[in-house]
Amino acid sequence: MADELQQLLDRAVKSTRTLTFDLASEVLYDVGLGAALQSLCERAEQHSGIRFQPPESLEGKPIPESARVILYRVGRELIQNIVKHSRAQRAKLSLTLLRGIVRLTVQDDGRGFEAETTRQGSDAESGFGLFSIEQQLRPIGGMLEIVSAPGCGTQAVVIFPLPTEAVAK
């Protein structure tokens, strides 16, 4: 009985740690968005066998914390979608900052999908993650562009304008 309770407690602690990491990585706050996305890619590669090419470090002015958190969560969702749905062999992330616009691009060589059908809600299983991303981006002026077709892989581009005060610094 005590062994069973200990195993249950160990699983609960492990699940809590995983959930905490998934919500916001310590790396995100200590090192930055590029490093946090790289860490997500490494974990996804270990669990899925998909070869992830993480983004290069982002040079220049730092991205404000509130924007980093949103971009991290969006990046995590896109990486999870690749692992769950794409059947890809390879995936690549890029992260750029130019004239106050952050662009996160996530692409894979997987099976692709009917992007328009999924976004219109016809495919509830796949579409919820994309809907969630759009709901996070819309209030802050961000947007998500998806280019995909069956058999042709997928490219998701997140366009995120930084607040004016962050650009001016």
N, C-alpha and C positions, 0 to 999 in steps of 0.2 A: 504494500500500500504506500509506504513512504517513498519507494523508488518511483512508483507511478506519479505521485505528486511532484517529485523532483523533476521528472521528465516533462511534465506539464508546465511547471514553472520555468524550466529552461527554454521550452518552445515559446512561452509567452514573452520572456525577456528578449529572445532572438527576434520575434515578430515586432516587438516594440522598437528595437534598435533599427530594424529594416525600415519600418514606417517612418521613424524619425529621420533617417538618412534620406529617404525618398522625398519627404516634405521640403527639406532644405538642408543641403550638405554644409558641413562645417567649412569645407574647402571654399564654398561660395563666398563666405564672409571673410575668410583669412587670405585667400589667394586671388579669387576673382572668378568671373563667369567662365572664361575659357578653360581654366583648370577644373572647375566643377563639371562642365560638360565632358571634359576628357575623362574624368572619373566615372561618370555615368556610362560612357562608351566602353570603358574597360570592364565594368561590371556586366554590361549587356553582352559583350563579347564572350566573357567567361561562361555565362549562363546559356547562351544561344548558339555559339559557334559561328555567328555572323562576324565577318571581319569589318570592324568599325575603324574608320579614319577620323579621329577627333579633330576639332578645329585648332588652328594655330592660336597662340596667345594673341589677345587683342591689344594692340599698341595704342598709345595716345591717351586721351583723357579717360579717366575711369567712368564707368557707367554707375549712376546712382543706385543705391541699394534696392530701392523699391523696384526699379526696372530690372535689376539683376535677378531678383526673386521671381518675377513674372517670367522672364526669359528662361530661367532655369526650369521652372515648372512646365512651360510650354515645350522646351527641349526634351525634358524627361518624357512627356506624353508622346511626342513624335518618335523618340527612340523605342518606347514601349510598343507603339503601333508597328514599327518595323519588326520587332521581335515576335509579336503576336500574329501578325497578318501577312507579312510580305513574302516569306519563304526566300528571302534574299541570301546571296552569298557575301555581298559587300554593301557597306553603307558609308556615307561620307557626310561630315558636318563642316560648315564654314561659318565664320562669324566675322562681320565687318562693321565698322563704324565710319560713316562718311557724312559730313555736313549735318550732324545731329540726328542721323537715321541709323539705327542698328538693324542689321539684316542677318538673320539666322537662316541658313539654308541646310536642309536635311534631305538627302537623296539616297535611294537604294536601287539595286538592280533586280528587285523582286518581281513578283507576278503582276503588280499593278492592280488597278481597280477602276471602275467607272466613277470618276471623281464627282461628276455632277449628280448622279443618282444618289450617291452616298451623302453628299452635302444637303440634298433636298429631303433627307430623312427616310428614304426608301429602304435603306440598309441600317436599321437601328443599332445593331451590334457594333459596326465599324464607325458609324456616324457620331456616336456619343462623344468620343474623344476629340474629334474635330470640332464638334459643337462646343465642348468645354473650352477648348483653346480660343475659339472665336469669342466666347463670352468673357474670357479674361482680357482679351486684346481690345475689343470694341470700345469700352468706356474710356480708354486712354489713347484712343486714336490709332491703335495698331490694327494690322490686318494679316490674314493668312491667305496665301495663294497656293493652290494645289494643282500640279500638272501630273496626270496619271492616265493610263489606259491599260486594259488587260494585256499582259505580256510585255509591258514596256517599262516596268519599274515606276517609281513615284518620286516626285520632287515637291517638297513643301518649303515655302519661303515665308518667313515671318518678317514683317516690316514693322518696325517699332520706333516712332519718333520720340526722342528724348525731350523731357520738359525744357522749355526755353532757358530757364536759369541754369540747368546742367550744361547746356551747350555753350553758354556765355562764359563759364568759368575757365 
